[in-house]
Amino acid sequence: MTYTPDFGSVQPIDVLNLKSLEKRAEAVIGRGEFGYISEGSDDGYTKARNTTAFNDVQMLPRVLQNVENPDQSTKFLGSSLASPLMTAPIAGNTLAHSSGELGLARGAKEAGIMMAQSTFASKTIAETAQVSDGAPYMFQLYMPKDWGYCKYLLDEARNAHASAIILTADSTLGGYRELDVINHYHLKGKIANLAGYNTGESGAGAGSLFKESMQKLNLGLIDKLADYSGLPIFIKGIQTPADAAAAIDAGAAGIYVSNHGGRQLNGAPGSIETLPGIAKVVDHRVPIIFDGGVQRGTHVLKALALGADLVAVGRPFSYGLALGGWQGVKSVADHLKMEIYIAMQLTGCQTIADVKKMHVTYDFSR
């Protein structure tokens, strides 16, 4: 029997800017669900700083550079992308829209950008892979304590032709998130990726499959995961040069600079503040993915100029999904690509390679 994806209600959406989507999405997402998606930890300092820190990075306009129709296409791990963008891996996308990861995958495919799927997805890897249908795709792994289950997930990711495995390393415990307390909310529903593997646990209790192992993460896992999967291993949650260097020395094929959207350690710096030092120690040895507070095309250029190779965006894609299904996801990506185009033109950058060589100044001491 042929599987037919259900994309639910879809429509293109008007996007004034990415920030404006939050209030619009709040009106259509349940209170608890919206709180879970939107919140940071504690009083939200790091979540807010993720975006405001971009103001401390300056680009210089360039003129008479013979730039016509800037080309933001790029290659990442052998995949051709229309823009150096990725949908950040977010748990349970059916919280935003009935299509969940299916809508996210199709929106990303139609926009020509990378899609990343969470272990805690609301659709299976196989379902999402059918929608992606060869489009660029990465799988984010929360390390389970059951090695058999881990191998099952890696097998599914390999069968889905994932470009790489993203091992999340910064979630040994969840940050203290007050909106969940106020709303008496916890992430509901079964983990879809448990459907094909009999662990004896399901639903909310499935979290016990991960808690113990997440607290025992170590550098030795990098080679173990790479040896079994045969796929490049990116380490997500890198926020210091020392951890980047250690991960590369232990065999990591890529670094993912992120503070989990400000959902983990509150009081940590904005993600863009940590990028220059990490990029310096990485020194082009492996590619760098970056996320954290990206709301503008200029933010994307700043991240690329400071060392990123791919820029991931999280909540705005969730809000686009909530408002228009897969077409809403594409609308968000298209708006961001439009802003990138303008910023490239005004900084005299014809290609993404030019953006990466662009001189920027920054002062995060303010």
KACORLIN-V283904 format. One record per helix or strand. SS is the DSSP state (2 for helix, 1 for strand). FROM is the first residue (numbers start at 1). TO is the last residue. If there is no record, write none. Layout:
ss:SS from:FROM to:TO
ss:SS from:FROM to:TO
This chain:
ss:2 from:21 to:26
ss:2 from:31 to:38
ss:2 from:45 to:56
ss:1 from:57 to:59
ss:1 from:71 to:71
ss:1 from:74 to:76
ss:1 from:79 to:81
ss:1 from:85 to:87
ss:2 from:93 to:95
ss:2 from:101 to:111
ss:1 from:114 to:118
ss:2 from:125 to:132
ss:1 from:137 to:141
ss:2 from:147 to:159
ss:1 from:164 to:168
ss:2 from:178 to:182
ss:2 from:192 to:194
ss:2 from:203 to:209
ss:2 from:211 to:214
ss:2 from:220 to:229
ss:1 from:232 to:238
ss:2 from:241 to:249
ss:1 from:254 to:257
ss:2 from:260 to:262
ss:2 from:271 to:282
ss:1 from:287 to:291
ss:2 from:297 to:305
ss:1 from:310 to:313
ss:2 from:315 to:346
ss:1 from:351 to:351
ss:2 from:352 to:357
ss:1 from:360 to:362
